[in-house]
Amino acid sequence: MPNTEEQIQLRSEEVQEILSHIPHWLIRWGITLVFIIILILIAASWFIKYPDTVAAQVVLTTQTPPVHLVARSNGRISLQVEDKQYVKEEALLGVIENPASTEDVLKLDRQLEKIRTLIYRRPIDIEAIKLDESLNLGALQSTYSSFSSIVEDAKRYIAISFYHNQREALSKRVKYYRALNKGLNEQLALVDEEIKISETIYHDDSLLYQRGAGTKPVMNRSKASHLQNKRNKESIESSIIQNSIQIAQLQGQINELILKEEQETDQMFTSMVEALEKLESDLIAWKQNFLLLTPVEGKVAFSKFWSDNQYVQAGEEVMTVVPESENVIGNVAMPVQGSGKVAVGQKVNIMINNYPSNEYGMVIGKVESISLVPRDNLYSIRISLPDGLKSTYNKQLDFKQEMQGTAEIITKDKRLIERVFNQLRNIIDRVN
């Protein structure tokens, strides 16, 4: 019993010592401090924003992209320009070996522009179409010969003037019959006068005979004269009708000749146009196969072929024409996955491979347009560069055609707390 009391007394002293000791401030304010820290973190996660981005490869170019000239046939090449030479649109840059004379083909090309104008002119001036039979046109020779043959046939057709001569002969006969009718009409007028006179004489002789003052033979002669004049009138009128019928028939023949001539002329014109179009089509194909023509003006850039007589194969890139510097743009090929976040007007951070971003900074762009449909599971996105190639480190970067890099399209500035809750929501959705 005394031992128990002694233990209670000892424990009471320990408890008193604990109760009488003032704890450290961290222990006293720990919970409050933790609560305040949590509030600060929550507030910070609300104000701190972390951008949501979609990355893709970007190629920098100009609004008029460089043109890569590719050979369409095999053969040795003859270069017509030098590296870095400035050329105009449609300039001849190179010729691939072929049987034709390039000079003759280009001469024909110039002639065809004039020939087309002449063929469509009315009336057609066929004699103005001049064709050079000495041209060496290689694969175009057959088509050119066919066109030349049709033109020569047309010249002979017009020179012979078969239908024209026939019309002239018929027209002369029409004039002849009209002249006859004119004379007959004049005779008819005279006969009408004679009929009036003979009728008066016959009437007077009849009255005299009835009164016994005249004789019957005299009356009969006047009657016969009057009837003869009537027969003369009928004969003249019949001749006029016959001549008019002849005129109508001749005019019909003339109209038939005009129609036939128009039909044959149209057929001749159609044949010439078809032959011309075939020649022009073959000429275009020849130029595409054997000539390197630039569709834009700019500077020539050689990459593989530097001298004449180098052998090129169909499909090989021979040279590039780089247009003069314009506004630089970025072309992005965006995969379908995640592309729904991208919208016009969004900011783009571009890191160019030629200029490391840790040393030169980034170039800022903006989404300008997005293709309506994907091609090969890629959307085409155009990026404009409002400040050009001025980087975030305030450095002006030199432009080189088709520089590549990475484009980070900022789709949304998300708050940190949003990201935390989104992650929690995803975890809960997966669990459920």
Number of C-alpha atoms within 10 A of each C-alpha: 5 6 8 9 9 11 11 11 12 12 11 12 12 12 12 11 10 11 10 9 9 8 10 9 8 10 10 11 10 12 11 12 13 11 11 12 12 12 12 12 13 14 13 14 17 14 13 13 16 14 13 15 19 19 18 15 18 25 19 22 22 20 14 15 18 21 17 15 19 18 24 19 18 17 18 16 25 17 20 13 15 15 14 14 11 16 20 13 11 12 15 15 19 21 21 25 19 18 10 17 14 19 12 16 20 14 13 18 16 11 15 18 11 13 17 15 11 17 19 12 11 7 8 14 13 18 14 11 19 13 17 11 10 7 16 16 22 15 14 18 16 12 19 22 15 15 22 20 14 18 24 16 14 19 15 13 15 16 11 11 12 12 19 15 11 14 20 12 13 19 17 13 16 21 12 14 20 17 13 16 21 13 14 19 16 12 16 20 13 14 19 15 13 18 21 15 15 21 19 14 18 22 16 15 23 21 14 16 16 12 10 10 10 15 14 14 11 15 20 14 14 21 18 14 19 22 16 15 21 19 14 17 21 14 14 20 17 12 16 21 13 14 20 17 13 16 20 13 14 20 17 13 16 21 13 14 17 15 13 13 16 13 12 13 16 12 12 17 18 12 16 22 17 13 21 23 15 16 22 19 13 16 21 13 13 18 19 15 18 21 22 24 17 21 13 19 18 21 19 22 19 17 11 12 15 15 12 14 14 14 13 21 16 13 12 15 17 22 22 20 24 24 20 15 14 11 13 21 24 27 20 24 18 22 18 14 10 11 15 8 14 19 17 14 14 16 21 24 20 29 23 22 11 14 16 12 16 9 9 19 19 23 25 22 25 22 22 17 14 18 11 9 11 14 12 8 12 16 18 18 21 22 29 22 20 14 12 16 20 18 20 14 13 12 14 14 15 9 15 14 15 15 15 20 20 17 27 20 24 20 20 16 12 15 17 19 18 14 15 12 11 12 12 12 12 12 11 10 9 8 7 6
